[in-house]
């Protein structure tokens, strides 16, 4: 059994620390830093990040989850991040490629400015 709230709070703590450093973190490293256990922990992280996205959008805050990225050379979130934002009406573009990277860069800048300032 998972404690969603406790795990989300720990993810927020780790991601906020990353924002203070103007850094990003891979999903795998985020699992380690937030001490998310289990064989399906990447899926667990993505589920929790989706919840964080929804919370941030509902509160009209920059997307803290934008700091979590894939290990791919593009260093952007996985397609599910963009697909969720499309479904929620925040993004209208492809889920990979230059448009997705440009959108992600804008979201990163907003998140670093907001969350890195001690929000």
C-alpha positions as CSV (number, residue, x, y, z in Angstrom):
1,X,0.0,0.0,0.0
2,X,1.3,3.4,-0.9
3,X,0.9,6.6,1.0
4,X,0.3,9.0,-1.9
5,X,0.4,12.2,0.1
6,X,3.6,11.3,1.9
7,X,5.3,10.3,-1.4
8,X,4.0,13.4,-3.2
9,X,5.4,15.5,-0.4
10,X,8.7,13.9,-0.6
11,X,8.8,14.3,-4.4
12,X,7.9,18.0,-3.9
13,X,10.7,18.4,-1.4
14,X,13.3,16.8,-3.7
15,X,12.1,18.7,-6.8
16,X,12.0,22.0,-4.9
17,X,15.6,21.4,-3.8
18,X,16.4,20.9,-7.5
19,X,14.6,24.1,-8.4
20,X,16.9,26.0,-6.0
21,X,19.8,24.7,-8.0
22,X,18.2,25.4,-11.4
23,X,18.7,21.7,-12.0
24,X,16.7,18.8,-13.5
25,X,16.6,15.2,-12.4
26,X,16.0,12.0,-14.2
27,X,13.1,9.8,-13.2
28,X,15.5,7.1,-12.0
29,X,17.5,9.5,-9.9
30,X,14.3,11.0,-8.5
31,X,13.3,7.5,-7.4
32,X,16.5,7.2,-5.5
33,X,16.4,10.7,-4.0
34,X,12.8,10.4,-2.9
35,X,13.3,6.8,-1.7
36,X,10.5,5.3,-3.8
37,X,10.8,1.6,-3.5
38,X,9.7,-1.3,-5.6
39,X,10.1,-2.9,-9.0
40,X,7.6,-0.6,-10.6
41,X,9.0,2.6,-9.1
42,X,9.3,4.5,-12.4
43,X,5.6,4.0,-13.0
44,X,5.0,5.0,-9.4
45,X,7.0,8.2,-9.9
46,X,5.1,9.1,-13.1
47,X,1.8,8.5,-11.4
48,X,2.8,10.8,-8.5
49,X,4.2,13.4,-10.9
50,X,0.8,13.4,-12.8
51,X,-0.9,14.1,-9.4
52,X,1.6,17.0,-8.8
53,X,0.9,18.4,-12.2
54,X,-2.8,18.4,-11.5
55,X,-2.3,20.0,-8.1
56,X,-0.1,22.8,-9.5
57,X,-2.4,23.5,-12.4
58,X,-5.4,23.7,-9.9
59,X,-3.4,26.2,-7.8
60,X,-2.2,28.2,-10.8
61,X,1.4,27.4,-10.0
62,X,4.3,26.6,-12.4
63,X,4.8,22.9,-13.0
64,X,7.3,21.5,-10.5
65,X,7.1,18.2,-12.3
66,X,8.8,19.8,-15.3
67,X,12.1,19.2,-13.5
68,X,11.7,15.5,-13.9
69,X,13.2,14.3,-17.2
70,X,14.0,11.2,-19.1
71,X,17.6,10.0,-19.7
72,X,17.2,10.6,-23.4
73,X,19.6,13.0,-25.2
74,X,16.8,15.5,-25.5
75,X,16.6,15.8,-21.7
76,X,12.9,16.5,-21.6
77,X,10.1,14.6,-19.8
78,X,8.6,11.5,-21.3
79,X,5.7,11.7,-23.7
80,X,3.1,11.2,-21.0
81,X,4.0,14.6,-19.5
82,X,3.0,16.3,-22.7
83,X,0.0,14.1,-23.3
84,X,-1.3,14.9,-19.8
85,X,-0.9,18.6,-20.4
86,X,-2.7,18.3,-23.7
87,X,-5.6,16.5,-22.0
88,X,-5.7,19.2,-19.3
89,X,-5.6,22.0,-21.9
90,X,-2.2,23.4,-20.9
91,X,-0.3,22.4,-24.0
92,X,-1.3,22.1,-27.6
93,X,1.6,20.5,-29.5
94,X,3.5,17.3,-30.3
95,X,4.7,15.1,-27.4
96,X,8.3,15.2,-28.7
97,X,10.6,17.2,-30.9
98,X,11.5,20.8,-31.0
99,X,8.1,22.2,-30.1
100,X,7.9,20.0,-27.0
101,X,11.5,20.9,-26.0
102,X,10.7,24.6,-26.4
103,X,7.6,24.3,-24.3
104,X,9.5,22.3,-21.7
105,X,12.2,24.9,-21.5
106,X,9.6,27.6,-20.8
107,X,8.0,25.5,-18.1
108,X,11.5,24.9,-16.6
109,X,12.3,28.6,-16.4
110,X,8.9,29.3,-14.7
111,X,9.4,26.4,-12.3
112,X,12.9,27.4,-11.4
113,X,11.9,31.0,-10.8
114,X,8.9,30.2,-8.7
115,X,9.9,27.1,-6.8
116,X,13.6,28.1,-6.6
117,X,12.7,31.3,-4.8
118,X,11.3,29.4,-1.8
119,X,7.6,29.0,-2.8
